[in-house]
Amino acid sequence: MQAKKSSLEQHIAVFGESGSGKTVLVSSFYGAAQEASFRRQSLYQVVADDIGQGARLNRNYLGMRDMNVAPIQTIAAGASYAFSMKLKEPTNSKAAKAHPFHALRLVWHDYPGEWFEQGVSGTEEAQRRVDTFRSLLGSDVALLLVDAQRLLDHAGEEERYLKSLFSNFSNGLLALKDKLLETGEPLVRFPRIWIMALSKADLMPEIDAYKFRDLLDLKAADDVDEFRKVLAGFVQDPSAMSVAEDYLLLSSAKFEPGRIEVADRIGLDLVLPVAAVLPLERHARWAELQKFPGKVAEALFDGGARLLAAALANKSRDGILGTILNVIGKDVVEEAVELAGDTLREVNRTALAKQNYLTATLTQFRMDLNRGEEEHTLLRSIK
């Protein structure tokens, strides 16, 4: 019996202090994908699983685009946004049957910055903080936002802001630790790729991903290292983890007096590739370098990751999900992550010609990450 097509789910967690731009970021991500030009050109459509939530995000975006009004800042309210990337339907019936799943699903977790900056007001809020953090433990990738405006406010003494930022995050996580590790055992499922992201990057046009890395190394190396140690205390085998080894520039819109230009975005088109493809690359590299305990390896290479690799390498077989999961192995994962240059472009062209929009989308994501590095918007770890 053929398995029913479903969506492949990826999670991303976004952390940032109050005012760092998290609400604008997710609103611009969703709103820009609703533009007629995007829907006309893209191989997929972005649909909010919660219609009301999607309408609010699009309203935020339209308020910026048409009325030059920034979204109202949310206060101490954790949220998860589920988006389905519905693939374009092939006109070729054979191509349609070959898709092992019909949509990629992104769950975007927003953890309130105020919870890292303020004490707990009572037991109910304390539990809400723990529950909100637990909801994002399935994320492979976490973005930690460094606010460009705050850096400019502390020009010449950026270390003051950065020390406060990383101390708040470290202390906030330590306050959750006992509740999260109820059995005393480190976690298997935990965000293992922590990307440093410069939000409002348009305010610092002279800074690229390399200069952003250098700024953090120069002004906050010890604080980042302490943060790294705190995170390592949460997980089984922290060698399968990268913290502050990847850097990303993000700008959701360009804010000027009396005007908001939503078309001037930086790095927002890399969020999906970072969530969907970067973990596959990193996990394959870690597996090649060393052996992990069984539970960690299983978490890194679950059925979804192997299915993603099969689609990326264009190894789908008859659209039968169970068959794919049974026959693909480590060689397919390696082949998928090693696609590069002309080979990657050729797989993308072939997939488009055959209306295999899943492989076409995933290979495009790989090319987007490469382009991000070429433009110095993204700096990926070599480890």
C-alpha positions as CSV (number, residue, x, y, z in Angstrom):
1,M,0.0,0.0,0.0
2,Q,1.4,3.4,-0.9
3,A,2.1,5.7,2.0
4,K,0.0,8.8,2.2
5,K,1.9,11.9,1.2
6,S,2.7,14.3,4.0
7,S,4.9,17.2,4.8
8,L,8.4,17.1,6.1
9,E,8.8,19.3,9.2
10,Q,11.8,21.5,10.0
11,H,12.0,23.7,13.1
12,I,14.0,26.9,13.8
13,A,14.2,28.8,17.1
14,V,14.7,32.6,17.1
15,F,16.1,34.3,20.2
16,G,16.6,38.0,20.6
17,E,16.2,40.6,23.3
18,S,13.3,43.0,23.5
19,G,13.3,45.3,20.4
20,S,15.7,43.2,18.4
21,G,13.3,42.8,15.5
22,K,11.8,39.3,15.9
23,T,8.2,40.4,15.2
24,V,9.3,42.4,12.1
25,L,11.4,39.5,11.0
26,V,8.7,36.9,11.0
27,S,6.1,39.3,9.6
28,S,8.4,40.2,6.6
29,F,9.2,36.6,6.0
30,Y,5.6,35.7,5.7
31,G,4.3,38.9,4.1
32,A,6.9,39.0,1.4
33,A,5.9,35.4,0.4
34,Q,2.3,36.6,-0.1
35,E,3.3,39.1,-2.8
36,A,2.0,38.4,-6.2
37,S,5.5,38.5,-7.7
38,F,6.8,35.8,-5.3
39,R,3.8,33.5,-5.8
40,R,4.1,33.9,-9.6
41,Q,7.8,33.0,-9.7
42,S,8.3,30.6,-6.8
43,L,8.2,26.8,-7.0
44,Y,6.2,26.8,-3.7
45,Q,3.7,28.9,-1.8
46,V,4.0,29.8,1.8
47,V,0.8,29.1,3.8
48,A,0.3,29.7,7.5
49,D,-1.2,26.7,9.1
50,D,-3.2,29.0,11.4
51,I,-5.2,31.3,9.1
52,G,-5.7,34.0,11.8
53,Q,-2.0,34.0,12.7
54,G,-1.1,34.4,9.0
55,A,-3.6,37.2,8.6
56,R,-2.0,39.1,11.5
57,L,1.5,38.6,10.1
58,N,0.4,39.8,6.7
59,R,-1.3,42.8,8.3
60,N,2.0,43.7,10.0
61,Y,3.8,43.5,6.7
62,L,1.1,45.5,4.8
63,G,1.2,48.1,7.6
64,M,4.9,48.6,6.9
65,R,4.6,48.4,3.1
66,D,1.5,50.6,2.6
67,M,1.3,52.8,5.8
68,N,4.9,53.0,7.0
69,V,3.8,51.7,10.4
70,A,6.0,49.2,12.3
71,P,4.3,46.2,14.0
72,I,3.4,46.6,17.6
73,Q,6.1,45.0,19.7
74,T,5.0,41.8,21.5
75,I,5.7,41.6,25.2
76,A,6.6,38.4,27.0
77,A,4.5,36.2,24.7
78,G,6.2,33.2,23.2
79,A,4.8,32.1,19.9
80,S,5.3,29.3,17.4
81,Y,4.4,29.9,13.8
82,A,3.8,26.9,11.5
83,F,4.2,27.5,7.7
84,S,3.7,25.0,5.0
85,M,5.7,25.4,1.8
86,K,3.2,23.9,-0.7
87,L,5.1,22.7,-3.7
88,K,3.9,23.7,-7.2
89,E,1.8,20.9,-8.7
90,P,3.5,19.2,-11.6
91,T,1.4,19.0,-14.8
92,N,3.1,15.7,-15.4
93,S,1.3,12.9,-13.5
94,K,4.4,10.7,-13.3
95,A,6.3,13.6,-11.7
96,A,3.5,14.2,-9.3
97,K,3.5,10.5,-8.1
98,A,7.3,10.6,-7.6
99,H,7.1,13.2,-4.8
100,P,7.6,11.5,-1.4
101,F,5.9,14.5,0.3
102,H,3.9,17.4,-1.0
103,A,5.1,20.2,1.3
104,L,7.9,21.3,3.5
105,R,6.7,22.6,6.8
106,L,8.6,25.2,8.8
107,V,7.8,25.7,12.5
108,W,9.3,29.1,13.7
109,H,9.6,29.4,17.4
110,D,9.9,32.9,18.9
111,Y,11.2,33.0,22.5
112,P,10.5,36.3,24.2
113,G,13.5,38.4,24.8
114,E,12.0,39.8,28.0
115,W,12.3,36.4,29.6
116,F,16.1,36.7,29.3
117,E,16.1,40.2,30.7
118,Q,13.7,40.1,33.6
119,G,13.1,38.0,36.7
120,V,10.1,35.6,37.0
121,S,6.9,37.2,38.3
122,G,5.5,33.9,39.7
123,T,5.2,30.2,39.4
124,E,2.8,30.4,36.5
125,E,5.2,32.5,34.4
126,A,8.1,30.3,35.4
127,Q,6.3,27.2,34.1
128,R,5.3,29.1,30.9
129,R,8.9,29.9,30.2
130,V,9.9,26.2,30.6
131,D,7.0,25.0,28.4
132,T,7.8,27.5,25.7
133,F,11.4,26.4,25.7
134,R,10.4,22.8,25.6
135,S,8.3,23.5,22.5
136,L,11.5,24.5,20.5
137,L,13.7,21.6,21.6
138,G,13.0,19.8,18.3
139,S,14.8,22.7,16.4
140,D,18.0,21.8,14.7
141,V,18.9,25.5,14.2
142,A,18.7,28.5,16.5
143,L,19.2,32.1,15.5
144,L,20.6,34.4,18.2
145,L,19.9,38.0,17.2
146,V,22.5,40.7,17.8
147,D,20.8,44.1,17.4
148,A,22.7,46.4,15.1
149,Q,21.0,49.5,16.6
150,R,22.3,48.5,20.1
151,L,25.8,48.1,18.6
152,L,25.5,51.6,17.2
153,D,24.2,53.0,20.5
154,H,27.4,51.6,22.1
155,A,29.8,52.6,19.3
156,G,33.4,52.3,20.6
157,E,32.3,50.2,23.6
158,E,30.3,47.5,21.9
159,E,31.6,45.0,24.5
160,R,29.2,46.5,27.1
161,Y,26.2,45.6,25.1
162,L,27.5,42.2,24.0
163,K,28.5,41.2,27.5
164,S,25.0,42.1,28.7
165,L,23.4,40.2,25.8
166,F,25.4,36.9,26.2
167,S,25.2,37.1,30.0
168,N,21.4,37.5,29.9
169,F,21.1,34.5,27.6
170,S,23.5,32.4,29.6
171,N,21.7,33.2,32.9
172,G,18.3,32.8,31.4
173,L,19.2,29.3,30.2
174,L,20.8,28.3,33.5
175,A,17.6,29.3,35.2
176,L,15.7,26.8,33.1
177,K,18.2,24.0,33.3
178,D,16.9,22.0,36.3
179,K,13.3,22.1,34.9
180,L,14.4,21.0,31.5
181,L,16.7,18.2,32.7
182,E,14.2,16.7,35.1
183,T,15.9,13.3,35.2
184,G,19.3,14.9,35.4
185,E,20.3,13.4,32.1
186,P,21.5,15.7,29.2
187,L,19.1,16.1,26.3
188,V,19.3,14.3,23.0
189,R,17.0,16.7,21.1
190,F,18.2,20.2,21.4
191,P,19.2,23.0,18.9
192,R,22.7,22.0,17.9
193,I,23.5,24.8,15.4
194,W,23.4,28.2,17.0
195,I,23.9,30.9,14.4
196,M,24.9,34.5,15.3
197,A,22.6,36.8,13.3
198,L,23.0,40.5,13.0
199,S,19.5,41.9,13.0
200,K,18.7,45.4,11.4
201,A,21.9,44.8,9.4
202,D,21.0,47.6,7.0
203,L,22.0,50.1,9.8
204,M,25.6,48.9,9.5
205,P,26.1,48.6,5.7
206,E,29.9,48.4,6.1
207,I,29.6,45.2,8.1
208,D,29.5,41.9,6.2
209,A,29.4,38.4,7.7
210,Y,33.2,38.2,8.1
211,K,33.4,41.6,9.8
212,F,30.5,40.6,12.0
213,R,32.4,37.5,13.1
214,D,35.5,39.6,13.7
215,L,33.5,42.1,15.8
216,L,32.2,39.3,18.1
217,D,35.7,37.8,18.4
218,L,37.3,41.2,19.2
219,K,34.6,42.4,21.6
220,A,33.0,39.4,23.1
221,A,35.1,36.2,22.7
222,D,35.1,35.3,26.4
223,D,31.3,36.0,26.7
224,V,30.5,33.9,23.7
225,D,32.7,31.1,25.0
226,E,30.9,31.1,28.3
227,F,27.6,30.9,26.4
228,R,28.9,28.0,24.5
229,K,29.8,26.2,27.7
230,V,26.3,26.8,29.1
231,L,24.7,25.3,26.0
232,A,27.1,22.3,26.1
233,G,25.7,21.5,29.6
234,F,22.3,20.8,28.2
235,V,23.1,18.1,25.6
236,Q,24.4,14.6,25.2
237,D,27.7,14.7,23.3
238,P,28.3,18.5,22.8
239,S,30.9,17.6,20.2
240,A,27.9,17.4,17.8
241,M,27.2,21.0,18.2
242,S,28.3,24.3,16.7
243,V,27.8,27.6,18.6
244,A,28.8,30.9,17.1
245,E,30.6,29.3,14.2
246,D,28.0,30.5,11.6
247,Y,27.1,34.1,11.0
248,L,24.2,35.7,9.1
249,L,23.2,39.2,8.3
250,L,19.4,39.9,8.5
251,S,17.3,43.0,7.7
252,S,13.6,42.6,7.4
253,A,13.1,46.1,6.0
254,K,14.8,49.4,5.7
255,F,13.4,51.9,8.3
256,E,13.8,55.6,7.6
257,P,12.1,58.7,9.1
258,G,8.5,58.4,7.9
259,R,9.2,55.6,5.5
260,I,9.6,51.8,5.6
261,E,11.0,50.1,2.5
262,V,10.1,46.4,2.8
263,A,11.7,45.5,-0.6
264,D,15.2,46.3,0.9
265,R,15.7,43.0,2.7
266,I,18.9,41.3,3.6
267,G,19.3,37.5,4.3
268,L,15.6,36.8,4.8
269,D,15.6,34.5,1.7
270,L,18.2,32.4,3.5
271,V,16.0,31.5,6.5
272,L,14.3,28.5,4.7
273,P,17.6,27.1,3.3
274,V,19.2,27.5,6.7
275,A,16.4,25.6,8.4
276,A,16.0,22.9,5.7
277,V,19.4,22.2,4.3
278,L,22.1,23.5,6.6
279,P,21.4,20.9,9.3
280,L,21.7,18.1,6.8
281,E,25.1,19.4,5.7
282,R,26.4,19.8,9.2
283,H,25.1,16.5,10.6
284,A,26.6,14.6,7.7
285,R,30.0,16.3,8.4
286,W,29.8,15.5,12.1
287,A,29.0,11.8,11.3
288,E,32.0,11.6,9.0
289,L,34.3,13.0,11.6
290,Q,33.3,10.9,14.6
291,K,31.0,8.3,15.9
292,F,28.1,9.5,18.2
293,P,26.2,7.5,20.8
294,G,23.3,5.7,19.3
295,K,20.6,8.1,20.5
296,V,22.4,11.2,19.2
297,A,23.1,9.6,15.8
298,E,19.4,8.5,15.6
299,A,18.3,12.1,16.4
300,L,20.6,13.6,13.8
301,F,19.7,11.2,11.1
302,D,16.1,10.4,11.6
303,G,13.8,9.3,8.8
304,G,13.0,12.8,7.9
305,A,16.6,13.8,7.4
306,R,17.3,10.7,5.2
307,L,14.2,11.4,3.2
308,L,15.3,15.0,2.7
309,A,18.7,13.8,1.5
310,A,17.0,11.4,-0.9
311,A,15.0,14.2,-2.4
312,L,18.0,16.5,-2.6
313,A,20.0,13.9,-4.4
314,N,17.1,13.1,-6.6
315,K,16.8,9.6,-5.3
316,S,13.0,9.4,-4.9
317,R,11.6,6.0,-5.8
318,D,8.0,5.8,-7.0
319,G,6.8,8.2,-4.3
320,I,6.4,5.4,-1.8
321,L,7.6,6.8,1.5
322,G,8.2,3.4,3.2
323,T,10.3,2.1,0.3
324,I,12.4,5.2,0.3
325,L,13.1,5.0,4.0
326,N,14.1,1.4,3.7
327,V,16.5,1.7,0.8
328,I,18.4,4.9,1.3
329,G,21.4,5.0,3.5
330,K,24.5,6.9,4.4
331,D,25.7,7.0,0.8
332,V,22.6,8.9,-0.3
333,V,23.1,11.4,2.6
334,E,26.8,11.9,1.6
335,E,25.9,12.3,-2.1
336,A,23.2,14.9,-1.3
337,V,25.5,17.1,0.8
338,E,28.4,16.8,-1.6
339,L,26.5,18.2,-4.5
340,A,28.2,21.4,-5.6
341,G,29.1,23.6,-8.5
342,D,28.1,22.4,-11.9
343,T,26.8,19.1,-10.6
344,L,24.4,21.0,-8.3
345,R,23.2,23.2,-11.0
346,E,22.7,20.3,-13.4
347,V,20.6,18.4,-10.8
348,N,18.6,21.6,-10.4
349,R,18.1,22.0,-14.2
350,T,17.2,18.3,-14.6
351,A,14.7,18.5,-11.8
352,L,13.0,21.5,-13.2
353,A,12.8,19.9,-16.6
354,K,11.2,16.8,-15.1
355,Q,8.9,18.9,-12.9
356,N,10.4,17.4,-9.8
357,Y,9.8,20.5,-7.9
358,L,10.9,19.0,-4.6
359,T,14.4,18.3,-5.7
360,A,14.4,21.6,-7.7
361,T,13.5,23.5,-4.5
362,L,16.0,21.8,-2.3
363,T,18.9,22.2,-4.8
364,Q,17.9,25.9,-5.1
365,F,18.2,26.1,-1.4
366,R,21.7,24.8,-1.6
367,M,22.6,27.3,-4.3
368,D,21.0,30.1,-2.2
369,L,23.4,29.2,0.7
370,N,26.3,29.2,-1.7
371,R,25.2,32.6,-3.0
372,G,24.8,33.9,0.5
373,E,28.4,33.0,1.2
374,E,29.6,34.6,-2.1
375,E,27.9,37.8,-1.2
376,H,29.2,37.6,2.4
377,T,25.7,37.7,3.8
378,L,26.3,34.3,5.3
379,L,29.5,32.7,6.8
380,R,29.2,28.9,7.4
381,S,31.4,26.9,9.7
382,I,34.0,24.7,8.1
383,K,33.8,22.2,11.0
